[in-house]
Amino acid sequence: MPCACSAARVAEDLDRLVSAGAEDAERAAEAALRPKRLEEFVGQRVVREQLGLVLEAAVARGRAPDHVLLSGPPGLGKTTLAMIIAAELGTTVRVTSGPAIQHAGDLAAVLSSLEEGEVLFLDEIHRIARPAEELLYVAMEDFRVDVVVGKGAGANAIGLTLPPFTVVGATTRAGLLPAPLRDRFGFTGHLEFYDDDELEQVLTRSARLLGLDLHRPAAVEIARRSRGTPRIANRLLRRVRDWAEVRGDGTLDRAAARSALEVYEVDELGLDRLDRAVLQALCVRFGGGPVGLTTLAVAVGEEPETVETVAEPFLVREGLMGRTPRGRVATTRTWQHLRMRPPENAPTLFG
């Protein structure tokens, strides 16, 4: 059961405009923008090509394809690809998640109701309970599930044969998957962060579906602040639309994009209030570090877990913070972004 601090950290992350996570209401909005076929999917060229071959071969043979594992940071399109897989196969998709399956019986109920060729999408598959995980091994490999009837000495295991189906698992933490589970996936695709050109294509497509006249300079401005994540790009697009309709003349140009994102405190690199607070504390209060995680978290009024899991990954990836055995340190890029001169004795890393 998740601890209170973990739940608070998740809530903190979802409250941020530049969070890659999504709440139920936002997932509903995303559904209207999702591409329906593989050819419409923007980005992830290698995964698209490899997955296309797997699906085409399966359709040609008239058989269910190998089980598919999609890994990568949130917001890059794992759920979308699961829906596309079902569409390309001309079948339906059953959606559930690891946290929703806490007992073997929960999974057995889902598996026993699958139709032939159906796709079972397991989001956050790394969080599935161990008893259910062991049941999944047999189902994926032998298309069979053992249901225990009765209790104690009178219990009997009844084997049910399952029709061929395809499991599509999605995870943000592939390293937490046990090797026996990973080995049962015939195809594994890792999704990478998008570059700005790909995000421009995502934004142009979304604007067309939303009936918006998005100027290219505005798309460029939004894309470079979207942290390489389509979900964030689409969220920022909706906020720019709101600003243009309420405070502007309805035109989605570069000026509207810059003004809207200034209101929402998303700067040129996609940093928000928490990111900047961490960098300011690191450079102003601690002279560029090194400083311990707990001390840094106290300085910005957040829990250490929030700083470590919500702010740090993007800052480190962008070369705005370094992690050393002695603590967190500023990089050359940190000082440049804050438009500050580092002290002569500052232990600056080159970012």
GUPAZA-861731 format. One record per residue: z, x, y of N, C-alpha, C in turn; residue number from 0; residue in one letter. Coordinates in steps of 0.2 Angstrom, whole numbers, m for minus. Example, Ala and Ser with C-alpha at 12.3 -4.5 7.8 and 13.67 -1.06 7.14 Angstrom:
<torlums>
TORLUM,nup,neast,nnorth,caup,caeast,canorth,cup,ceast,cnorth,pos,code
TORLUM,39,66,m28,39,62,m22,39,66,m16,0,A
TORLUM,35,64,m11,36,68,m5,39,64,0,1,S
</torlums>
This chain:
<torlums>
TORLUM,nup,neast,nnorth,caup,caeast,canorth,cup,ceast,cnorth,pos,code
TORLUM,0,4,m6,0,0,0,0,4,6,0,M
TORLUM,m5,3,11,m5,8,17,1,7,21,1,P
TORLUM,3,13,24,9,14,28,8,11,35,2,C
TORLUM,14,10,38,13,7,45,9,11,50,3,A
TORLUM,10,18,49,7,23,54,0,23,52,4,C
TORLUM,m2,22,46,m9,22,44,m13,16,47,5,S
TORLUM,m9,10,46,m12,4,49,m13,4,57,6,A
TORLUM,m8,7,60,m8,8,67,m14,13,69,7,A
TORLUM,m15,18,65,m20,22,67,m27,19,66,8,R
TORLUM,m28,15,61,m34,11,60,m35,6,66,9,V
TORLUM,m30,3,68,m31,m2,74,m32,2,80,10,A
TORLUM,m30,8,81,m31,12,87,m38,14,87,11,E
TORLUM,m41,16,81,m48,18,81,m53,12,82,12,D
TORLUM,m51,6,79,m56,1,80,m56,m2,88,13,L
TORLUM,m50,0,91,m50,m3,98,m55,2,103,14,D
TORLUM,m57,7,100,m61,12,105,m68,10,105,15,R
TORLUM,m71,10,110,m78,8,111,m83,13,107,16,L
TORLUM,m80,19,106,m84,24,103,m82,25,95,17,V
TORLUM,m78,21,93,m76,21,86,m82,19,81,18,S
TORLUM,m82,23,76,m88,21,71,m86,16,66,19,A
TORLUM,m79,14,66,m77,8,62,m79,2,65,20,G
TORLUM,m79,m4,61,m81,m10,64,m76,m16,61,21,A
TORLUM,m75,m21,66,m71,m27,64,m76,m32,61,22,E
TORLUM,m73,m37,58,m77,m42,55,m82,m46,60,23,D
TORLUM,m80,m47,66,m84,m50,71,m90,m46,73,24,A
TORLUM,m89,m39,73,m94,m34,75,m99,m34,69,25,E
TORLUM,m96,m34,63,m101,m34,57,m105,m40,57,26,R
TORLUM,m103,m45,59,m107,m51,59,m113,m50,64,27,A
TORLUM,m111,m47,70,m116,m45,75,m121,m40,72,28,A
TORLUM,m119,m36,69,m123,m30,66,m128,m33,61,29,E
TORLUM,m126,m38,57,m130,m41,52,m137,m44,55,30,A
TORLUM,m137,m46,61,m143,m49,64,m148,m43,66,31,A
TORLUM,m145,m37,66,m149,m31,68,m151,m27,62,32,L
TORLUM,m149,m28,57,m150,m24,51,m157,m24,49,33,R
TORLUM,m160,m19,47,m167,m19,44,m167,m22,37,34,P
TORLUM,m172,m25,35,m172,m29,29,m175,m25,23,35,K
TORLUM,m180,m20,25,m184,m16,20,m183,m9,22,36,R
TORLUM,m184,m5,17,m183,2,18,m188,5,23,37,L
TORLUM,m194,2,24,m199,5,29,m197,4,36,38,E
TORLUM,m192,m1,37,m189,m3,43,m183,2,45,39,E
TORLUM,m180,5,40,m174,9,41,m176,15,45,40,F
TORLUM,m172,16,51,m174,22,55,m169,28,53,41,V
TORLUM,m172,34,53,m168,40,51,m167,41,44,42,G
TORLUM,m163,46,42,m161,48,35,m167,48,31,43,Q
TORLUM,m172,53,33,m179,53,30,m178,55,23,44,R
TORLUM,m174,60,22,m173,63,15,m170,57,10,45,V
TORLUM,m165,54,12,m162,49,8,m167,43,7,46,V
TORLUM,m171,41,12,m175,36,12,m181,37,7,47,R
TORLUM,m183,43,7,m189,45,2,m186,46,m5,48,E
TORLUM,m181,49,m6,m178,49,m13,m176,42,m16,49,Q
TORLUM,m173,38,m11,m171,31,m14,m177,27,m15,50,L
TORLUM,m182,28,m11,m189,24,m12,m192,26,m18,51,G
TORLUM,m192,32,m20,m195,34,m27,m191,31,m33,52,L
TORLUM,m184,31,m32,m180,28,m37,m181,20,m38,53,V
TORLUM,m182,17,m32,m183,10,m33,m190,8,m35,54,L
TORLUM,m195,11,m33,m202,10,m35,m202,11,m42,55,E
TORLUM,m200,16,m45,m200,18,m52,m197,12,m56,56,A
TORLUM,m191,10,m54,m187,5,m57,m191,m2,m57,57,A
TORLUM,m194,m4,m52,m198,m10,m51,m204,m9,m56,58,V
TORLUM,m207,m3,m56,m213,m2,m60,m211,m3,m68,59,A
TORLUM,m205,m1,m70,m203,m1,m77,m200,m8,m78,60,R
TORLUM,m199,m12,m73,m196,m19,m74,m188,m18,m77,61,G
TORLUM,m185,m13,m74,m178,m12,m76,m174,m11,m70,62,R
TORLUM,m167,m12,m71,m162,m10,m66,m162,m3,m65,63,A
TORLUM,m162,0,m58,m162,7,m57,m155,10,m59,64,P
TORLUM,m155,16,m58,m148,20,m59,m143,17,m54,65,D
TORLUM,m137,18,m55,m132,17,m50,m132,22,m44,66,H
TORLUM,m131,19,m39,m132,23,m32,m125,24,m29,67,V
TORLUM,m124,30,m27,m118,32,m23,m121,34,m16,68,L
TORLUM,m118,31,m10,m120,33,m4,m114,35,0,69,L
TORLUM,m114,41,2,m108,44,6,m110,46,13,70,S
TORLUM,m105,47,17,m106,49,24,m101,46,28,71,G
TORLUM,m101,48,35,m96,45,40,m98,38,41,72,P
TORLUM,m93,34,43,m94,27,45,m99,26,50,73,P
TORLUM,m103,20,50,m108,18,55,m115,21,54,74,G
TORLUM,m116,24,49,m123,27,48,m128,23,44,75,L
TORLUM,m125,17,41,m130,13,37,m129,12,30,76,G
TORLUM,m123,14,27,m123,13,20,m123,6,18,77,K
TORLUM,m120,2,21,m120,m6,19,m127,m8,20,78,T
TORLUM,m130,m6,25,m137,m8,27,m142,m6,21,79,T
TORLUM,m141,0,18,m145,2,13,m144,m1,6,80,L
TORLUM,m137,m3,6,m136,m7,0,m139,m14,0,81,A
TORLUM,m140,m17,6,m143,m24,6,m151,m23,5,82,M
TORLUM,m153,m17,8,m160,m15,7,m162,m14,0,83,I
TORLUM,m158,m11,m4,m159,m10,m11,m160,m16,m15,84,I
TORLUM,m156,m21,m14,m156,m28,m17,m163,m31,m15,85,A
TORLUM,m165,m30,m8,m171,m34,m6,m177,m30,m9,86,A
TORLUM,m177,m24,m10,m183,m20,m13,m183,m22,m20,87,E
TORLUM,m178,m23,m23,m178,m25,m30,m179,m33,m32,88,L
TORLUM,m179,m36,m26,m180,m44,m27,m175,m47,m30,89,G
TORLUM,m168,m45,m29,m163,m48,m32,m157,m49,m27,90,T
TORLUM,m152,m52,m29,m146,m53,m24,m141,m48,m25,91,T
TORLUM,m136,m48,m20,m131,m43,m20,m124,m46,m19,92,V
TORLUM,m120,m43,m23,m113,m46,m23,m109,m40,m20,93,R
TORLUM,m105,m42,m15,m102,m38,m10,m94,m38,m11,94,V
TORLUM,m91,m32,m12,m84,m32,m13,m82,m25,m10,95,T
TORLUM,m75,m23,m11,m73,m17,m8,m68,m14,m13,96,S
TORLUM,m66,m7,m12,m61,m4,m16,m54,m7,m15,97,G
TORLUM,m52,m8,m9,m46,m11,m7,m45,m18,m10,98,P
TORLUM,m50,m22,m11,m50,m28,m13,m49,m29,m21,99,A
TORLUM,m50,m23,m24,m49,m23,m31,m43,m19,m33,100,I
TORLUM,m38,m22,m34,m31,m18,m36,m29,m19,m43,101,Q
TORLUM,m33,m23,m47,m31,m24,m54,m37,m24,m58,102,H
TORLUM,m37,m22,m64,m43,m22,m69,m46,m29,m69,103,A
TORLUM,m41,m34,m69,m44,m41,m70,m48,m43,m64,104,G
TORLUM,m46,m41,m58,m50,m42,m52,m58,m40,m53,105,D
TORLUM,m58,m34,m56,m65,m31,m57,m68,m35,m63,106,L
TORLUM,m65,m36,m68,m68,m40,m74,m70,m46,m72,107,A
TORLUM,m67,m50,m67,m70,m56,m65,m76,m56,m61,108,A
TORLUM,m77,m51,m57,m83,m49,m54,m89,m47,m58,109,V
TORLUM,m87,m43,m63,m92,m40,m67,m95,m45,m72,110,L
TORLUM,m90,m50,m75,m92,m55,m80,m97,m60,m77,111,S
TORLUM,m97,m61,m70,m101,m66,m67,m108,m63,m64,112,S
TORLUM,m109,m57,m65,m115,m54,m63,m121,m56,m67,113,L
TORLUM,m127,m58,m63,m133,m59,m67,m137,m53,m68,114,E
TORLUM,m142,m54,m72,m146,m48,m74,m150,m45,m68,115,E
TORLUM,m149,m39,m67,m153,m36,m62,m149,m36,m55,116,G
TORLUM,m144,m39,m55,m140,m40,m48,m137,m34,m46,117,E
TORLUM,m136,m33,m39,m133,m27,m36,m126,m28,m35,118,V
TORLUM,m122,m24,m37,m114,m25,m35,m113,m19,m30,119,L
TORLUM,m111,m21,m24,m110,m16,m19,m102,m16,m18,120,F
TORLUM,m100,m10,m19,m93,m8,m19,m92,m3,m13,121,L
TORLUM,m90,m6,m7,m88,m2,m1,m81,1,m2,122,D
TORLUM,m81,7,1,m74,11,1,m72,12,m7,123,E
TORLUM,m77,14,m11,m76,14,m18,m70,19,m20,124,I
TORLUM,m69,24,m15,m64,29,m17,m57,26,m17,125,H
TORLUM,m56,20,m14,m50,16,m14,m49,11,m19,126,R
TORLUM,m53,11,m24,m52,7,m30,m46,9,m34,127,I
TORLUM,m42,4,m37,m36,5,m41,m38,9,m47,128,A
TORLUM,m34,13,m50,m35,17,m56,m37,13,m62,129,R
TORLUM,m33,8,m63,m34,4,m69,m41,1,m69,130,P
TORLUM,m43,m2,m63,m50,m5,m62,m55,1,m62,131,A
TORLUM,m54,6,m60,m58,12,m60,m60,14,m67,132,E
TORLUM,m55,14,m72,m57,15,m79,m61,10,m82,133,E
TORLUM,m60,4,m80,m64,m2,m82,m71,m1,m80,134,L
TORLUM,m72,1,m74,m78,2,m71,m83,7,m75,135,L
TORLUM,m79,13,m77,m83,18,m81,m87,15,m86,136,Y
TORLUM,m83,11,m91,m87,8,m96,m92,3,m94,137,V
TORLUM,m91,m1,m89,m96,m6,m87,m102,m3,m84,138,A
TORLUM,m101,3,m81,m107,6,m78,m111,10,m83,139,M
TORLUM,m108,13,m88,m111,17,m93,m114,13,m99,140,E
TORLUM,m110,8,m102,m112,4,m108,m113,m3,m106,141,D
TORLUM,m113,m5,m100,m113,m12,m98,m109,m17,m103,142,F
TORLUM,m103,m15,m103,m98,m19,m107,m91,m19,m104,143,R
TORLUM,m88,m24,m104,m81,m25,m102,m76,m27,m107,144,V
TORLUM,m70,m24,m107,m65,m27,m112,m60,m31,m109,145,D
TORLUM,m60,m37,m111,m55,m42,m107,m49,m42,m112,146,V
TORLUM,m43,m41,m110,m37,m42,m114,m34,m49,m113,147,V
TORLUM,m34,m52,m119,m31,m59,m120,m24,m59,m123,148,V
TORLUM,m19,m62,m120,m12,m62,m122,m8,m56,m120,149,G
TORLUM,m2,m56,m122,3,m51,m120,6,m48,m126,150,K
TORLUM,9,m42,m125,13,m39,m130,9,m37,m136,151,G
TORLUM,13,m38,m142,10,m36,m148,4,m41,m150,152,A
TORLUM,4,m47,m147,m1,m52,m149,m7,m51,m145,153,G
TORLUM,m8,m46,m140,m13,m45,m136,m19,m43,m140,154,A
TORLUM,m25,m46,m138,m31,m44,m141,m36,m42,m136,155,N
TORLUM,m41,m37,m137,m46,m35,m132,m52,m38,m135,156,A
TORLUM,m55,m42,m130,m62,m45,m132,m67,m41,m128,157,I
TORLUM,m72,m39,m131,m78,m35,m128,m83,m40,m126,158,G
TORLUM,m85,m40,m119,m90,m44,m117,m96,m40,m115,159,L
TORLUM,m102,m41,m117,m108,m38,m115,m111,m40,m109,160,T
TORLUM,m112,m36,m104,m114,m37,m98,m122,m36,m97,161,L
TORLUM,m125,m40,m93,m132,m39,m92,m133,m33,m88,162,P
TORLUM,m139,m29,m88,m140,m23,m84,m139,m25,m77,163,P
TORLUM,m136,m21,m73,m135,m22,m66,m134,m15,m63,164,F
TORLUM,m134,m15,m56,m134,m9,m52,m128,m9,m48,165,T
TORLUM,m124,m4,m48,m118,m3,m44,m121,2,m38,166,V
TORLUM,m119,m1,m32,m121,4,m26,m114,5,m23,167,V
TORLUM,m111,11,m23,m105,13,m21,m106,16,m14,168,G
TORLUM,m101,14,m9,m101,18,m3,m95,21,m1,169,A
TORLUM,m95,27,1,m88,30,3,m89,35,9,170,T
TORLUM,m84,35,13,m83,40,18,m80,46,16,171,T
TORLUM,m77,46,10,m73,52,7,m75,53,0,172,R
TORLUM,m81,56,m1,m84,57,m8,m79,62,m12,173,A
TORLUM,m75,66,m8,m71,71,m12,m65,68,m15,174,G
TORLUM,m64,62,m13,m58,58,m17,m60,54,m23,175,L
TORLUM,m67,54,m24,m69,51,m30,m68,56,m36,176,L
TORLUM,m65,53,m42,m64,57,m48,m71,59,m51,177,P
TORLUM,m71,65,m54,m78,67,m57,m81,62,m62,178,A
TORLUM,m77,59,m66,m80,54,m71,m83,49,m67,179,P
TORLUM,m81,46,m62,m84,41,m58,m91,44,m55,180,L
TORLUM,m90,49,m51,m96,52,m48,m102,53,m53,181,R
TORLUM,m100,56,m59,m105,57,m64,m109,51,m66,182,D
TORLUM,m106,45,m65,m110,39,m68,m115,36,m63,183,R
TORLUM,m115,40,m57,m121,38,m52,m127,42,m54,184,F
TORLUM,m132,39,m55,m139,42,m56,m142,45,m50,185,G
TORLUM,m140,42,m44,m143,44,m38,m137,45,m33,186,F
TORLUM,m137,50,m29,m132,51,m24,m135,53,m18,187,T
TORLUM,m134,49,m12,m137,51,m6,m132,52,m1,188,G
TORLUM,m132,57,3,m127,59,9,m131,57,15,189,H
TORLUM,m128,53,19,m130,51,26,m128,56,31,190,L
TORLUM,m133,58,35,m131,63,40,m131,59,47,191,E
TORLUM,m127,62,52,m128,60,59,m135,60,62,192,F
TORLUM,m136,55,66,m143,54,69,m144,59,75,193,Y
TORLUM,m150,61,76,m151,64,82,m153,59,88,194,D
TORLUM,m154,62,94,m155,57,99,m161,53,99,195,D
TORLUM,m167,56,96,m173,53,96,m173,47,91,196,D
TORLUM,m169,48,85,m168,43,80,m164,37,83,197,E
TORLUM,m159,39,87,m155,34,90,m159,30,95,198,L
TORLUM,m163,33,99,m168,29,104,m172,24,100,199,E
TORLUM,m175,26,94,m178,21,90,m174,15,88,200,Q
TORLUM,m168,17,86,m163,12,84,m162,7,90,201,V
TORLUM,m161,10,96,m159,6,102,m165,1,104,202,L
TORLUM,m171,4,103,m177,1,105,m179,m5,100,203,T
TORLUM,m177,m4,94,m178,m10,89,m173,m15,90,204,R
TORLUM,m167,m13,91,m161,m18,93,m163,m22,99,205,S
TORLUM,m165,m18,104,m166,m22,110,m172,m27,109,206,A
TORLUM,m177,m25,105,m182,m30,104,m180,m36,100,207,R
TORLUM,m175,m35,96,m172,m41,92,m168,m45,96,208,L
TORLUM,m165,m42,101,m160,m46,105,m164,m49,111,209,L
TORLUM,m170,m47,112,m174,m50,117,m173,m47,124,210,G
TORLUM,m171,m40,124,m169,m36,130,m175,m32,132,211,L
TORLUM,m176,m31,138,m181,m26,141,m177,m20,142,212,D
TORLUM,m177,m15,137,m173,m9,138,m178,m4,140,213,L
TORLUM,m177,m1,146,m181,5,149,m179,11,145,214,H
TORLUM,m184,15,144,m183,21,140,m178,26,143,215,R
TORLUM,m178,27,149,m172,31,152,m165,29,150,216,P
TORLUM,m165,22,150,m158,19,148,m157,20,141,217,A
TORLUM,m162,20,137,m161,21,129,m159,28,128,218,A
TORLUM,m162,33,132,m160,40,132,m153,41,134,219,V
TORLUM,m151,38,139,m144,39,141,m139,36,136,220,E
TORLUM,m140,30,133,m136,27,128,m136,32,122,221,I
TORLUM,m141,34,120,m142,38,114,m138,44,114,222,A
TORLUM,m138,48,119,m134,54,120,m127,53,120,223,R
TORLUM,m125,47,121,m117,46,122,m115,42,115,224,R
TORLUM,m119,42,110,m117,37,104,m115,41,98,225,S
TORLUM,m113,48,99,m110,52,94,m114,52,88,226,R
TORLUM,m121,51,88,m125,52,82,m124,46,77,227,G
TORLUM,m122,40,80,m120,35,76,m123,28,78,228,T
TORLUM,m128,25,74,m131,19,76,m126,13,78,229,P
TORLUM,m121,13,74,m116,7,76,m113,8,83,230,R
TORLUM,m112,14,85,m109,15,92,m115,14,97,231,I
TORLUM,m121,16,95,m127,15,99,m128,7,101,232,A
TORLUM,m128,3,95,m129,m4,96,m123,m7,100,233,N
TORLUM,m117,m4,99,m111,m7,103,m112,m5,110,234,R
TORLUM,m114,1,112,m115,3,119,m120,m1,122,235,L
TORLUM,m126,m3,118,m131,m7,121,m129,m14,123,236,L
TORLUM,m124,m17,119,m122,m23,121,m117,m23,127,237,R
TORLUM,m114,m18,128,m109,m17,134,m114,m16,140,238,R
TORLUM,m119,m12,139,m124,m11,145,m127,m18,147,239,V
TORLUM,m129,m22,142,m132,m28,143,m127,m33,147,240,R
TORLUM,m121,m33,145,m115,m37,148,m115,m35,156,241,D
TORLUM,m115,m28,157,m114,m26,164,m120,m28,168,242,W
TORLUM,m126,m27,165,m133,m29,168,m133,m36,170,243,A
TORLUM,m130,m40,166,m130,m48,167,m125,m50,172,244,E
TORLUM,m119,m47,172,m114,m49,176,m114,m45,183,245,V
TORLUM,m115,m39,183,m114,m35,189,m121,m33,192,246,R
TORLUM,m126,m33,188,m133,m30,190,m138,m36,191,247,G
TORLUM,m144,m35,190,m149,m40,191,m152,m41,184,248,D
TORLUM,m149,m39,179,m152,m41,172,m156,m35,169,249,G
TORLUM,m158,m30,173,m162,m25,171,m158,m20,168,250,T
TORLUM,m161,m18,162,m157,m12,158,m161,m6,159,251,L
TORLUM,m160,m3,165,m163,4,167,m157,9,166,252,D
TORLUM,m159,15,168,m154,21,168,m148,20,172,253,R
TORLUM,m149,17,178,m144,16,183,m139,11,180,254,A
TORLUM,m141,6,177,m137,1,174,m133,4,168,255,A
TORLUM,m136,8,164,m133,11,158,m128,16,160,256,A
TORLUM,m129,20,165,m124,25,168,m118,21,171,257,R
TORLUM,m119,16,175,m114,12,178,m110,9,173,258,S
TORLUM,m113,6,168,m109,2,163,m105,7,159,259,A
TORLUM,m107,12,157,m103,17,153,m98,20,157,260,L
TORLUM,m99,21,163,m94,23,168,m88,19,168,261,E
TORLUM,m89,12,168,m84,7,168,m80,7,162,262,V
TORLUM,m84,8,156,m80,9,149,m78,16,148,263,Y
TORLUM,m78,20,152,m75,27,152,m78,31,146,264,E
TORLUM,m85,31,145,m88,35,140,m92,40,144,265,V
TORLUM,m91,46,143,m94,51,147,m101,53,144,266,D
TORLUM,m104,59,147,m110,61,145,m111,63,138,267,E
TORLUM,m105,66,135,m105,68,128,m103,63,123,268,L
TORLUM,m101,57,126,m98,52,122,m91,52,121,269,G
TORLUM,m87,56,125,m80,56,125,m77,50,128,270,L
TORLUM,m72,48,125,m68,42,129,m61,45,131,271,D
TORLUM,m57,40,133,m51,42,136,m47,46,132,272,R
TORLUM,m46,44,125,m42,48,121,m44,55,120,273,L
TORLUM,m51,56,119,m54,63,118,m52,67,124,274,D
TORLUM,m54,64,130,m53,68,136,m45,70,138,275,R
TORLUM,m41,65,136,m34,66,136,m31,72,132,276,A
TORLUM,m34,73,126,m33,78,121,m35,85,124,277,V
TORLUM,m41,85,127,m44,91,130,m40,93,136,278,L
TORLUM,m39,88,140,m35,90,146,m28,93,145,279,Q
TORLUM,m25,90,140,m18,92,138,m19,99,135,280,A
TORLUM,m24,101,131,m25,107,128,m26,112,133,281,L
TORLUM,m30,111,138,m32,116,143,m27,116,149,282,C
TORLUM,m24,111,151,m20,111,157,m13,112,156,283,V
TORLUM,m10,109,151,m3,110,149,m2,116,145,284,R
TORLUM,m7,118,140,m6,123,136,m10,129,136,285,F
TORLUM,m14,129,142,m18,135,144,m23,136,139,286,G
TORLUM,m26,131,135,m31,133,130,m28,134,123,287,G
TORLUM,m22,134,122,m19,135,116,m18,142,114,288,G
TORLUM,m16,143,108,m15,138,102,m9,134,103,289,P
TORLUM,m10,128,101,m4,123,101,m4,119,95,290,V
TORLUM,2,117,92,2,113,86,0,106,87,291,G
TORLUM,m2,103,81,m4,96,82,1,91,84,292,L
TORLUM,7,92,82,13,87,84,14,88,91,293,T
TORLUM,14,94,94,16,95,101,10,92,105,294,T
TORLUM,4,93,103,m2,91,107,m2,83,107,295,L
TORLUM,0,80,101,0,73,101,6,70,105,296,A
TORLUM,11,73,106,17,71,110,14,71,117,297,V
TORLUM,10,76,119,8,77,126,3,72,128,298,A
TORLUM,0,69,123,m5,63,125,m2,56,123,299,V
TORLUM,4,56,121,8,50,119,5,46,113,300,G
TORLUM,2,50,108,0,47,102,3,50,96,301,E
TORLUM,2,47,91,5,49,84,0,55,82,302,E
TORLUM,3,60,79,m1,66,76,m7,64,72,303,P
TORLUM,m6,58,68,m11,56,63,m17,53,67,304,E
TORLUM,m15,50,73,m20,47,77,m25,53,80,305,T
TORLUM,m22,58,83,m25,64,86,m29,67,80,306,V
TORLUM,m26,68,74,m30,72,69,m36,68,66,307,E
TORLUM,m35,61,65,m40,58,62,m45,54,66,308,T
TORLUM,m43,52,72,m47,48,77,m51,53,82,309,V
TORLUM,m47,57,85,m50,61,90,m53,68,88,310,A
TORLUM,m49,71,84,m51,78,82,m58,79,78,311,E
TORLUM,m60,75,73,m66,76,70,m72,77,74,312,P
TORLUM,m73,72,79,m79,73,84,m78,79,88,313,F
TORLUM,m72,80,91,m71,86,95,m73,93,92,314,L
TORLUM,m71,93,86,m72,99,82,m79,100,80,315,V
TORLUM,m83,94,78,m90,94,77,m94,96,83,316,R
TORLUM,m92,94,89,m96,95,95,m94,102,98,317,E
TORLUM,m89,106,94,m88,112,97,m83,112,103,318,G
TORLUM,m79,107,104,m75,106,110,m68,108,108,319,L
TORLUM,m66,109,102,m60,111,100,m60,115,93,320,M
TORLUM,m56,120,93,m56,124,87,m49,123,83,321,G
TORLUM,m49,124,77,m43,123,73,m42,130,69,322,R
TORLUM,m36,133,71,m34,140,68,m28,139,65,323,T
TORLUM,m26,144,61,m19,144,57,m13,143,62,324,P
TORLUM,m14,146,68,m9,145,73,m9,139,77,325,R
TORLUM,m14,135,77,m14,128,80,m21,127,83,326,G
TORLUM,m22,122,88,m28,120,91,m29,124,97,327,R
TORLUM,m36,126,98,m37,130,103,m44,127,107,328,V
TORLUM,m44,129,113,m50,127,117,m56,131,115,329,A
TORLUM,m62,129,116,m68,133,116,m71,134,122,330,T
TORLUM,m76,139,123,m80,140,129,m83,133,131,331,T
TORLUM,m85,129,127,m88,123,129,m83,118,132,332,R
TORLUM,m77,118,129,m72,114,132,m71,115,139,333,T
TORLUM,m70,122,141,m69,123,148,m75,121,152,334,W
TORLUM,m81,122,150,m87,120,153,m87,113,155,335,Q
TORLUM,m86,109,149,m86,102,150,m81,99,155,336,H
TORLUM,m75,102,155,m70,100,160,m71,103,167,337,L
TORLUM,m76,107,167,m77,111,174,m71,115,176,338,R
TORLUM,m68,118,172,m62,122,173,m63,130,171,339,M
TORLUM,m60,134,174,m60,141,173,m54,143,168,340,R
TORLUM,m56,146,162,m50,147,158,m46,153,161,341,P
TORLUM,m39,153,159,m35,159,161,m38,165,158,342,P
TORLUM,m36,171,161,m39,177,158,m36,179,151,343,E
TORLUM,m30,176,150,m27,178,143,m28,172,138,344,N
TORLUM,m33,167,140,m34,161,135,m37,163,129,345,A
TORLUM,m35,161,123,m38,163,117,m44,158,116,346,P
TORLUM,m49,159,119,m55,154,119,m60,156,113,347,T
TORLUM,m62,151,109,m67,152,104,m73,150,108,348,L
TORLUM,m79,153,105,m85,151,107,m88,145,104,349,F
TORLUM,m89,140,107,m91,133,104,m99,132,106,350,G
</torlums>
